[in-house]
């Protein structure tokens, strides 16, 4: 039974010439860390790019904003 749904934002700052694949890999590593911190009761329900803007702190960089959904199931045992 579904217990809780949560949206998590992952931000990646990358050089404007970096490939999207490299940026996405970085976001997925951060996403995996978020899931690991939450524990075994949370499951990945998807991660997608929602925005890309110039980095206001560093010239020549872009900030990519990814949002992901995680779900928690009642009675699920971590392990």
DSSP file (Angstrom, degrees, kcal/mol; ACC not computed):
  #  RESIDUE AA STRUCTURE BP1 BP2  ACC     N-H-->O    O-->H-N    N-H-->O    O-->H-N    TCO  KAPPA ALPHA  PHI   PSI    X-CA   Y-CA   Z-CA
    1    1 A X              0   0    0      0, 0.0    73,-2.8     0, 0.0     2,-0.3   0.000 360.0 360.0 360.0 134.8    0.0    0.0    0.0
    2    2 A X  E     +A   73   0A   0     71,-0.3    71,-0.3     1,-0.2     3,-0.1  -0.510 360.0 173.1 -70.1 128.5    1.3    3.5   -0.9
    3    3 A X  E     -     0   0A   0     69,-3.3     2,-0.3     1,-0.3    70,-0.2   0.800  58.5  -0.1-105.4 -41.8    2.1    5.5    2.1
    4    4 A X  E     -A   72   0A   0     68,-1.8    68,-2.9     2,-0.0     2,-0.4  -0.997  48.6-157.4-155.7 144.3    3.7    8.7    0.9
    5    5 A X  E     -A   71   0A   0     -2,-0.3     2,-0.4    66,-0.2    66,-0.2  -0.988  19.2-179.3-122.9 135.2    4.8   10.5   -2.3
    6    6 A X  E     -A   70   0A   0     64,-2.7    64,-2.9    -2,-0.4     2,-0.5  -0.995  21.0-142.5-137.8 141.5    7.5   13.1   -2.2
    7    7 A X  E     -A   69   0A   0     -2,-0.4     2,-0.4    62,-0.2    62,-0.2  -0.892  20.5-167.0-102.0 131.6    9.1   15.3   -4.9
    8    8 A X  E     -A   68   0A   0     60,-3.0    60,-2.9    -2,-0.5     2,-0.4  -0.952  10.4-142.9-121.2 137.1   12.8   16.0   -4.5
    9    9 A X  E     -A   67   0A   0     -2,-0.4     2,-0.5    58,-0.2    58,-0.2  -0.852  11.5-168.3-102.0 134.3   14.9   18.6   -6.4
   10   10 A X  E     -A   66   0A   0     56,-2.8    56,-3.0    -2,-0.4     2,-0.4  -0.989   7.3-159.3-120.7 125.4   18.4   17.9   -7.5
   11   11 A X  E     -A   65   0A   0     -2,-0.5     2,-0.4    54,-0.2    54,-0.2  -0.878   7.9-174.5-108.7 136.9   20.6   20.8   -8.8
   12   12 A X  E     -A   64   0A   0     52,-2.4    52,-3.5    -2,-0.4     2,-0.5  -0.994  10.0-159.4-131.1 125.3   23.6   20.4  -11.0
   13   13 A X  E     +A   63   0A   0     -2,-0.4     2,-0.3    50,-0.2    50,-0.2  -0.918  26.9 164.5-101.9 126.6   25.9   23.3  -12.0
   14   14 A X  E     -A   62   0A   0     48,-2.7    48,-3.1    -2,-0.5    41,-0.2  -0.955  44.1 -89.2-141.6 156.3   28.0   22.4  -15.1
   15   15 A X  E >   -A   61   0A   0     -2,-0.3     3,-2.1    46,-0.2    46,-0.3  -0.396  41.9-118.9 -62.7 143.0   30.0   24.2  -17.7
   16   16 A X  T 3  S+     0   0    0     44,-2.9    -1,-0.1     1,-0.3    45,-0.1   0.729 113.4  53.6 -60.6 -21.6   27.9   25.3  -20.6
   17   17 A X  T 3  S+     0   0    0     43,-0.3    -1,-0.3     2,-0.1     3,-0.1   0.504  81.9 113.1 -91.3  -4.8   29.9   23.0  -23.0
   18   18 A X  S <  S-     0   0    0     -3,-2.1    -4,-0.1     1,-0.1     2,-0.0  -0.382  76.0-106.8 -65.2 144.4   29.4   19.9  -20.9
   19   19 A X     >  -     0   0    0      1,-0.1     4,-1.9    -2,-0.1     5,-0.2  -0.361  18.5-121.9 -70.5 152.4   27.3   17.2  -22.6
   20   20 A X  H  > S+     0   0    0      1,-0.2     4,-3.1     2,-0.2     5,-0.2   0.873 113.4  60.0 -60.8 -36.3   23.8   16.6  -21.3
   21   21 A X  H  > S+     0   0    0      1,-0.2     4,-2.3     2,-0.2    -1,-0.2   0.915 104.8  48.2 -58.7 -43.5   24.8   13.0  -20.7
   22   22 A X  H  > S+     0   0    0      2,-0.2     4,-1.9     1,-0.2    -1,-0.2   0.915 113.0  48.0 -63.5 -43.2   27.5   14.1  -18.2
   23   23 A X  H  X S+     0   0    0     -4,-1.9     4,-2.3     1,-0.2    -2,-0.2   0.923 111.9  49.4 -63.0 -45.2   25.1   16.5  -16.5
   24   24 A X  H  X S+     0   0    0     -4,-3.1     4,-2.6     1,-0.2    -2,-0.2   0.887 108.1  53.6 -64.1 -38.7   22.4   13.7  -16.2
   25   25 A X  H  X S+     0   0    0     -4,-2.3     4,-2.0    -5,-0.2    -1,-0.2   0.912 109.2  49.0 -61.5 -42.1   25.0   11.2  -14.8
   26   26 A X  H  X S+     0   0    0     -4,-1.9     4,-2.1     1,-0.2    -2,-0.2   0.924 111.6  49.2 -62.5 -44.6   25.9   13.7  -12.1
   27   27 A X  H  X S+     0   0    0     -4,-2.3     4,-2.6     1,-0.2    -2,-0.2   0.900 109.7  51.6 -61.8 -41.5   22.2   14.3  -11.3
   28   28 A X  H  X S+     0   0    0     -4,-2.6     4,-2.3     2,-0.2    -1,-0.2   0.847 107.4  52.9 -67.6 -32.9   21.6   10.5  -11.1
   29   29 A X  H  X S+     0   0    0     -4,-2.0     4,-1.9     2,-0.2    -1,-0.2   0.931 112.1  45.2 -65.1 -44.2   24.5   10.1   -8.7
   30   30 A X  H  X S+     0   0    0     -4,-2.1     4,-2.2     1,-0.2    -2,-0.2   0.899 111.8  53.2 -63.2 -39.7   23.0   12.8   -6.4
   31   31 A X  H  X S+     0   0    0     -4,-2.6     4,-2.2     1,-0.2    -2,-0.2   0.897 107.0  51.2 -61.9 -42.4   19.6   11.1   -6.9
   32   32 A X  H  X S+     0   0    0     -4,-2.3     4,-2.4     1,-0.2    -1,-0.2   0.882 108.4  52.6 -63.1 -38.5   21.0    7.8   -5.7
   33   33 A X  H  X S+     0   0    0     -4,-1.9     4,-2.4     2,-0.2    -2,-0.2   0.904 107.4  51.8 -63.7 -41.2   22.5    9.5   -2.7
   34   34 A X  H  X S+     0   0    0     -4,-2.2     4,-1.6     1,-0.2    -2,-0.2   0.939 111.4  46.8 -60.2 -47.0   19.1   10.9   -1.8
   35   35 A X  H  X S+     0   0    0     -4,-2.2     4,-1.2     1,-0.2     7,-0.2   0.899 111.2  51.6 -63.0 -40.4   17.5    7.5   -2.0
   36   36 A X  H  < S+     0   0    0     -4,-2.4     3,-0.3     1,-0.2    -1,-0.2   0.887 108.4  51.7 -64.3 -38.8   20.3    5.9    0.1
   37   37 A X  H  < S+     0   0    0     -4,-2.4    -1,-0.2     1,-0.2    -2,-0.2   0.830 106.8  54.6 -65.8 -31.8   19.8    8.6    2.8
   38   38 A X  H  < S-     0   0    0     -4,-1.6     3,-0.3     1,-0.2    -1,-0.2   0.774 108.3-130.8 -74.6 -26.4   16.1    7.9    2.9
   39   39 A X    ><  -     0   0    0     -4,-1.2     3,-1.5    -3,-0.3    -1,-0.2  -0.308  35.2 -53.1  98.0 174.5   16.5    4.2    3.5
   40   40 A X  T 3  S+     0   0    0      1,-0.3    -1,-0.2    -2,-0.1    37,-0.1   0.574 119.1  72.1 -68.6 -13.4   15.1    1.0    2.0
   41   41 A X  T 3  S+     0   0    0     -3,-0.3    32,-1.2    31,-0.1     2,-0.3   0.634  85.6  80.5 -79.6 -11.4   11.4    1.9    2.3
   42   42 A X  E <   -B   72   0A   0     -3,-1.5     2,-0.3    -7,-0.2    30,-0.2  -0.752  63.0-163.7 -97.8 142.6   11.7    4.6   -0.4
   43   43 A X  E     -B   71   0A   0     28,-2.7    28,-2.2    -2,-0.3     2,-0.4  -0.931  25.0-109.6-124.8 149.2   11.5    3.7   -4.1
   44   44 A X  E     +B   70   0A   0     -2,-0.3    26,-0.2    26,-0.2     3,-0.1  -0.621  30.9 175.4 -76.5 125.3   12.5    5.7   -7.2
   45   45 A X  E     -     0   0A   0     24,-3.0    25,-0.2    -2,-0.4    -1,-0.1   0.177  61.0 -55.6-116.6  15.3    9.5    6.8   -9.3
   46   46 A X  E     -     0   0A   0     23,-0.3    23,-2.4    22,-0.0    -1,-0.4  -0.215  38.8-139.2 126.4 147.9   11.4    8.8  -11.8
   47   47 A X  E     +B   68   0A   0     21,-0.2     2,-0.3    -3,-0.1    21,-0.2  -0.998  26.5 169.7-137.1 132.7   13.8   11.8  -12.4
   48   48 A X  E     -B   67   0A   0     19,-2.4    19,-2.6    -2,-0.4     2,-0.3  -0.993  37.9-105.4-146.3 153.0   13.5   14.4  -15.1
   49   49 A X  E     +B   66   0A   0     -2,-0.3    17,-0.3    17,-0.2     3,-0.1  -0.603  36.5 168.7 -74.1 129.8   15.0   17.7  -16.1
   50   50 A X  E     +     0   0A   0     15,-3.1     2,-0.3     1,-0.3    16,-0.2   0.575  59.3   8.5-118.1 -16.2   12.6   20.6  -15.4
   51   51 A X  E     -B   65   0A   0     14,-1.4    14,-2.8     2,-0.0    -1,-0.3  -0.990  46.3-165.8-163.5 153.3   14.7   23.7  -15.9
   52   52 A X  E     +B   64   0A   0     -2,-0.3     2,-0.3    12,-0.2    12,-0.2  -0.946  21.6 164.3-146.3 123.5   18.1   25.0  -17.1
   53   53 A X  E     -B   63   0A   0     10,-2.2    10,-3.5    -2,-0.3     2,-0.1  -0.941  44.2 -89.3-136.1 154.9   19.3   28.6  -16.3
   54   54 A X  E     -B   62   0A   0     -2,-0.3     2,-0.5     8,-0.2     8,-0.3  -0.403  49.2-108.9 -60.3 142.0   22.6   30.4  -16.5
   55   55 A X        -     0   0    0      6,-2.6     6,-0.3     3,-0.3     5,-0.1  -0.641  23.9-155.7 -73.5 121.7   24.5   30.2  -13.2
   56   56 A X  S    S+     0   0    0     -2,-0.5    -1,-0.2     1,-0.2     3,-0.1   0.648  89.9  48.0 -76.0 -13.9   24.3   33.6  -11.6
   57   57 A X  S    S+     0   0    0      1,-0.2     2,-0.4     2,-0.0    -1,-0.2   0.749 113.7  39.7 -96.3 -27.9   27.5   32.9   -9.6
   58   58 A X  S >  S-     0   0    0      3,-0.1     3,-1.2    -3,-0.1    -3,-0.3  -0.976  78.2-129.4-133.0 121.6   29.9   31.6  -12.2
   59   59 A X  T 3  S+     0   0    0     -2,-0.4     3,-0.1     1,-0.2    -3,-0.1  -0.399  92.6  24.1 -65.9 139.8   30.2   32.9  -15.8
   60   60 A X  T 3  S+     0   0    0      1,-0.3   -44,-2.9    -5,-0.1     2,-0.3   0.555 101.2 106.5  83.8   8.6   30.0   30.1  -18.5
   61   61 A X  E <   -A   15   0A   0     -3,-1.2    -6,-2.6    -6,-0.3     2,-0.3  -0.864  53.1-150.9-120.3 155.9   28.0   27.7  -16.4
   62   62 A X  E     -AB  14  54A   0    -48,-3.1   -48,-2.7    -2,-0.3     2,-0.6  -0.918  10.7-138.8-120.0 148.9   24.5   26.5  -16.4
   63   63 A X  E     -AB  13  53A   0    -10,-3.5   -10,-2.2    -2,-0.3     2,-0.5  -0.949  17.5-160.3-108.3 121.5   22.4   25.3  -13.5
   64   64 A X  E     -AB  12  52A   0    -52,-3.5   -52,-2.4    -2,-0.6     2,-0.6  -0.862   2.4-155.8-101.1 131.9   20.2   22.3  -14.3
   65   65 A X  E     -AB  11  51A   0    -14,-2.8   -15,-3.1    -2,-0.5   -14,-1.4  -0.940  12.0-175.8-112.3 118.3   17.2   21.5  -12.1
   66   66 A X  E     -AB  10  49A   0    -56,-3.0   -56,-2.8    -2,-0.6     2,-0.4  -0.864   8.4-157.5-107.6 144.3   16.0   18.0  -12.0
   67   67 A X  E     -AB   9  48A   0    -19,-2.6   -19,-2.4    -2,-0.4     2,-0.3  -0.980  11.4-174.9-121.6 138.5   12.9   16.8  -10.1
   68   68 A X  E     -AB   8  47A   0    -60,-2.9   -60,-3.0    -2,-0.4     2,-0.5  -0.934  17.4-136.8-130.2 154.1   12.3   13.3   -9.0
   69   69 A X  E     -A    7   0A   0    -23,-2.4   -24,-3.0    -2,-0.3     2,-0.4  -0.924  17.9-173.5-111.4 132.7    9.5   11.5   -7.3
   70   70 A X  E     -AB   6  44A   0    -64,-2.9   -64,-2.7    -2,-0.5     2,-0.4  -0.950   6.7-158.0-121.9 147.7   10.1    9.0   -4.6
   71   71 A X  E     -AB   5  43A   0    -28,-2.2   -28,-2.7    -2,-0.4     2,-0.4  -0.942   5.2-152.7-126.4 147.0    7.4    6.8   -3.0
   72   72 A X  E     -AB   4  42A   0    -68,-2.9   -69,-3.3    -2,-0.4   -68,-1.8  -0.968  11.4-150.0-118.2 133.9    7.2    5.1    0.3
   73   73 A X  E >   -A    2   0A   0    -32,-1.2     3,-1.5    -2,-0.4   -71,-0.3  -0.884  21.1-117.2-106.5 133.1    5.1    2.0    0.7
   74   74 A X  T 3  S+     0   0    0    -73,-2.8     3,-0.1    -2,-0.5    -1,-0.0  -0.415  97.6  14.2 -65.1 136.9    3.5    1.1    4.1
   75   75 A X  T 3  S+     0   0    0      1,-0.3     2,-0.3    -2,-0.1    -1,-0.3   0.456  86.9 143.3  79.8   0.1    4.8   -2.1    5.6
   76   76 A X    <   -     0   0    0     -3,-1.5     2,-0.5   -75,-0.2    -1,-0.3  -0.585  43.3-140.9 -76.6 132.6    7.8   -2.4    3.3
   77   77 A X        -     0   0    0     -2,-0.3     2,-0.1    -3,-0.1    -1,-0.0  -0.807  11.9-132.3 -97.1 129.5   10.8   -3.7    5.2
   78   78 A X              0   0    0     -2,-0.5   -37,-0.1     1,-0.2    -1,-0.0  -0.437 360.0 360.0 -75.7 154.4   14.2   -2.2    4.3
   79   79 A X              0   0    0     -2,-0.1    -1,-0.2     0, 0.0   -38,-0.0   0.386 360.0 360.0 155.9 360.0   17.0   -4.5    3.7
